[in-house]
Amino acid sequence: MVWRRKSIFKVFKYIFSISVIMGVLVGMLFILALEKVDQLTSTDNFCSNSCHPMTRFVANESIFIQSSHRATSSGVQASCADCHIPKGLLPATWAHITDGTRDLWSLLVNDFSSEEQWNAARPEMAYRVRDWLLDNDSHTCRNCHVAVKPSRERGQRQHELAERNSVTCIGCHFNLVHDEVEPRESFLKRVEINNKL
């Protein structure tokens, strides 16, 4: 009887060990696959051709092409994902799922076949992204712009005021890359700066 218990325990221990090893391997493969999917769905080509009518209405606009994030002296360009997708596998995956689903739904229920229809929807899209950046302390901006020190005195003063008033990057820099969209009143109230140093 004792040898049977030991035998059953050994079998259980063996099955448990194999299950743990298999679980770890499957988990690692899942994470690697998720990383690859994130990598593939974060390219400008994917964003502009798969989910958004960007190629027609954004990617070829002179304001976008000549923006400080696309036409740089170093030749380095910010991609769509650099600004619109948070870093990190889980936050990026969550953004792809939630934003991708919302964008896909928007494409299904809206007709963006003309520039007029696209431009009619543009303010709401800009407001949503600005609010997201405010809520996240312009996290995606800070991935590239770590220690910003403007060269002009006015810029240095404005940055100091913004920091003192807890105003994040998007609070002042909201029409950098895309066609200009006037900020709404609720946005301006959230980024109000006390001009006294």
C-alpha positions in Angstrom: 0.0 0.0 0.0 2.8 2.4 0.9 4.6 1.8 -2.4 1.3 2.6 -4.3 1.1 6.0 -2.6 4.7 6.8 -3.4 4.1 5.7 -7.0 1.0 7.8 -7.3 2.8 10.8 -5.8 5.7 10.3 -8.3 3.3 10.2 -11.2 1.4 13.3 -9.9 4.8 15.1 -9.4 5.9 14.1 -12.9 2.6 15.3 -14.5 2.7 18.6 -12.5 6.3 19.3 -13.5 5.6 18.6 -17.2 2.5 20.8 -17.0 4.5 23.7 -15.4 7.2 23.4 -18.1 4.7 23.2 -20.9 2.8 26.2 -19.4 6.0 28.3 -19.3 6.9 27.4 -22.8 3.4 28.1 -24.1 3.4 31.4 -22.2 6.8 32.4 -23.7 5.6 31.6 -27.2 2.4 33.6 -26.6 4.4 36.6 -25.4 6.8 36.3 -28.4 3.8 36.1 -30.8 2.2 39.1 -29.1 5.4 41.1 -29.4 5.5 40.3 -33.2 1.9 41.2 -33.7 2.6 44.5 -31.9 5.6 45.1 -34.0 3.7 44.5 -37.3 0.6 46.5 -36.2 2.7 49.5 -35.1 4.1 50.4 -38.5 3.0 53.5 -40.5 2.2 51.2 -43.4 -0.2 49.1 -41.3 -1.8 52.1 -39.6 -2.5 54.1 -42.8 -3.5 51.1 -45.0 -5.3 48.7 -42.7 -7.5 50.8 -40.3 -7.4 54.4 -41.2 -7.9 56.4 -44.4 -4.6 58.1 -43.6 -2.9 57.6 -46.9 -5.5 59.7 -48.6 -6.1 62.4 -46.1 -3.1 62.7 -43.7 0.1 61.1 -45.0 0.2 63.3 -48.1 -0.7 66.6 -46.5 2.1 69.2 -46.6 1.6 70.1 -42.9 2.2 66.4 -42.0 5.2 65.9 -44.4 6.8 69.2 -43.3 6.1 68.8 -39.6 9.0 68.8 -37.1 8.3 65.1 -36.5 8.6 64.1 -40.1 11.1 66.5 -41.7 13.9 66.4 -39.3 17.5 67.5 -39.8 18.8 64.2 -38.5 16.5 62.2 -40.9 14.9 60.4 -38.0 11.1 60.4 -38.3 8.6 59.7 -35.6 6.2 57.0 -36.7 2.4 57.0 -36.0 2.9 54.5 -33.2 5.6 56.7 -31.5 2.9 59.2 -30.7 -0.3 57.2 -30.7 0.7 53.8 -29.1 2.1 53.6 -25.6 5.4 51.7 -25.0 5.3 48.3 -23.3 3.8 45.1 -24.5 0.7 45.2 -22.4 -0.2 48.9 -22.8 0.5 48.7 -26.5 -1.6 45.5 -26.9 -4.5 47.1 -24.9 -4.3 50.2 -27.1 -4.3 48.1 -30.3 -7.4 46.2 -29.1 -9.4 49.2 -27.8 -8.4 51.9 -30.2 -8.3 49.4 -33.1 -11.8 48.2 -32.3 -13.1 51.8 -32.0 -11.4 52.9 -35.2 -12.7 49.8 -37.1 -16.2 50.5 -35.9 -15.9 54.1 -37.0 -14.8 53.1 -40.5 -17.8 50.7 -40.7 -20.4 53.3 -39.6 -18.9 56.4 -41.2 -18.3 57.3 -44.8 -14.8 58.7 -45.1 -14.8 58.6 -48.9 -14.3 62.3 -49.3 -12.0 64.8 -47.7 -15.0 66.8 -46.5 -16.3 63.9 -44.5 -12.9 63.1 -43.1 -12.4 66.8 -42.1 -15.8 66.9 -40.4 -14.7 64.0 -38.1 -11.2 65.3 -37.6 -11.9 67.6 -34.6 -13.5 64.8 -32.5 -10.5 62.6 -33.3 -8.1 65.3 -32.3 -10.0 66.0 -29.0 -9.9 62.3 -28.1 -6.1 62.0 -28.7 -5.4 65.3 -26.8 -7.5 64.1 -23.8 -5.7 60.8 -23.9 -2.3 62.5 -23.9 -3.4 64.8 -21.0 -4.6 61.8 -19.0 -1.3 60.1 -19.6 1.0 63.0 -18.9 2.0 63.0 -22.6 3.8 59.7 -22.0 4.4 59.0 -25.6 6.0 62.4 -26.1 8.3 61.8 -23.2 9.6 58.5 -24.7 11.6 60.6 -27.2 11.8 64.0 -25.5 13.4 63.2 -22.2 15.1 66.4 -21.1 13.7 69.2 -23.2 15.7 72.5 -22.8 14.5 75.1 -25.3 17.2 77.3 -26.7 15.3 80.6 -26.4 14.7 82.4 -23.1 10.9 82.6 -23.8 10.7 78.8 -24.4 12.7 78.2 -21.2 10.3 80.4 -19.2 7.2 78.7 -20.8 8.6 75.3 -19.9 9.3 76.3 -16.4 5.7 77.7 -16.0 4.2 74.6 -17.5 6.2 72.4 -15.1 5.2 74.5 -12.2 1.5 74.3 -13.2 1.7 70.6 -14.0 0.9 71.2 -17.6 2.1 68.4 -19.8 3.5 68.6 -23.4 0.2 68.4 -25.3 -1.1 71.4 -23.2 0.9 73.7 -25.5 2.1 71.6 -28.4 -1.3 70.4 -29.8 -1.0 71.3 -33.5 2.5 70.0 -34.3 2.0 67.3 -36.9 -1.6 67.2 -38.2 -3.8 69.8 -39.7 -4.8 72.5 -37.2 -7.8 71.8 -35.0 -8.8 74.5 -32.5 -8.7 73.2 -28.9 -12.1 73.0 -27.2 -12.8 75.0 -24.0 -12.6 72.0 -21.7 -9.1 71.2 -22.9 -8.0 74.8 -22.4 -9.3 74.8 -18.9 -7.3 71.7 -18.1 -4.0 73.3 -19.4 -4.5 76.8 -18.0 -1.1 78.2 -16.9 -0.6 80.8 -14.1 1.9 83.2 -15.7 3.6 84.2 -12.5 7.0 82.8 -11.8 
